Amino acid sequence: MAARWGASGPGWGAASQEGGAGRWTISGDRQSGTITLSYGNGTTKSVRYQVDSQAEQTMLFDGIKFAYAGVAECS
């Protein structure tokens, strides 16, 4: 079952460092889909995502592999 999520605002889900100027939506499921970034200037960018390995906690974003290395520790 596919789902769609989105958010906007100056904090969570903001697609722009200018704060509140953009938004994002996700189309797909837990395994794969597309993240669409909509910037305040009207441009959009689509980023494909796909789970590479649940055991190794790796994902592909536009074909580039990222791995979860644990919870960040702030000093």
Secondary structure as UniProt FT lines:
FT   STRAND          3..8
FT   TURN            12..13
FT   TURN            17..18
FT   STRAND          23..28
FT   STRAND          32..38
FT   TURN            40..41
FT   STRAND          44..53
FT   TURN            54..57
FT   STRAND          58..61
FT   TURN            62..63
FT   STRAND          64..67
//
